[in-house]
Amino acid sequence: MTDESQKTVDSNGHDEAKAAKKLMPAWRRRNFYYYKWLDRIYKFVVRPNSRVLHIGCECGDLLAAVEPAYGVGIDEDSQQIELAKKRFPHLNFYTTDPHDLKLNEKFDYVLICNSLGRWRDIQQVLERIKPLTDGNTRIVITYYNYLWEGILNLGTMLGIRRPYPYQNWLAPDDIANLLNISGFDEIRRTSYLLMPKRIPPLTTLCNYFLSLLPVFRFFNLVYLVIARPATATVPDEDLTVSVVVPCRNERGNIEEAVTRIPQMGRETEIIFVDGNSTDGTAEEIERQIEKYPQRKIRLIHQGDGVGKGDAVRKGFAAAVGDILVIQDADLTAPPEDLPKFYSALRDGKGEFINGSRLVYPMEKEAMRFLNLLGNKFFGALFSWLLGQRFKDTLCGTKMIRRSDYELIVANRSYFGDFDPFGDFDLIFGAVKQNLKVVEVPVTYRARAYGTTNISRFRHGWLLLKMSWIAFKKIKWLGKVR
């Protein structure tokens, strides 16, 4: 493309953006910075090309911003709906009272942006939403912090904010309770935006730094709550399990792994991924395959790949089970605990099951003191960064459904291929895809064979770099604007 043609494209795009902005209602133009923030929040949560329902869509901007493959917006205001139809003809808009919502289809996401408190019976609307969901649907709710009631009411009086005839100011716990009694399960909540008007440089200071701190974030304007439909137990006969065991110089632990990994679901396969061991690990795996023909055991050679993360990805790619599991070959997290992970996933208590070694007392010499301090520090840091509890980020035992892992893989580019451990690729991806995270405590034992492959200081530095990636991508929603 020539420079002139590029200028023409840029100019046309700029003109279209200006024209689109002119079509916005005055209240939206006056608060353009605030609404751009809302767009960013929802674009972080919602995967593009999804099926999206927006209840209380107003003039359609937010629904268009999340780039759905199929989008439906409903609102009681017929004038707003007519404007939305003109501005976004590729989307579907209907004038409907949410209390009378009836649609014969399922959606990947249901968006409720600042409209919750305008409904006379919130539970009734949520119960009408329930038939439009399946086990993978996410309900995404943003609402005003009730501490801002006076300021926002003043904005309405001054004509800055759109007037509403009725407004119920709800606390996040009230929203979570309404979701619970309507058949939904809260996944996580967080807040954003201390200053909704653009006043450089105060805007950057308030919205990218102060709003993240414990005291200040209590005053953030926007609450975000993400929920899913409550799920039922899946029968064991409908599930198969693949246990991936990354191993490097673990010859003395192989037979114990085979004999101690329990059968789960209808069928359990064990996949050893050997990382170019020099102690005869691969040969020992071959021997165990012959010795235990009743067990479904496979050996994969890691080849040119390096690190546990690469081994896990290769093991998961080769797995055929509905449920994917990581079991470290050192057996310090006992395989006997795997049924607890399986039960939590099977019974719908969580979608990403993460082990925690820091709940029960651990065996003497199982973890060096500096490692223990580091694990506690990074657990607290990542819990804050990710907005979900992660007491132990580096416990090797993790479990996830294949379908959810495939979502993480498909959207891995958001964070990049940066993780040599394999733990954070899954943790970050689970949070980005709004999976319900549950931690299962394990009893951490001392290693019986071999030596650890973890370097405290080199890997600690890597963890700090990954923390910075998480901070930018999650707390800052990708980039400062």
Secondary structure, DSSP 8 states (H G I E B T S, - for coil): --HHHHHHHHHHHHHHHHHHHHHS-HHHHHTHHHHHHHHHHHHHHS-TT-EEEEET-TTSHHHHHT--SEEEEEES-HHHHHHHHHH-TTSEEEE--GGG---SS--SEEEEES-GGG-S-HHHHHHHHGGG--TT-EEEEEEE-GGGHHHHHHHHHTTSS---S------HHHHHHHHHHTTEEEEEEEEE-S--S--TTHHHHHHHTGGGSTTGGGG-SEEEEEEEE------GGG-EEEEEEEESS-GGGHHHHHHHS---SSEEEEEEEE---SSSHHHHHHHHHHH-TTSEEEEEE-TT--HHHHHHHHHHHH--SSEEEE--TT-SS-GGGHHHHHHHHHTTS-SEEEEESSSS---TTSS-HHHHHHHHHHHHHHHHHHTS--S-TT-S-EEEEHHHHHHHHHTGGGT-S--SSSHHHHHHHHHHTT--EEEEE------SSS-----HHHHHHHHHHHHHHHIIIIISTTS--
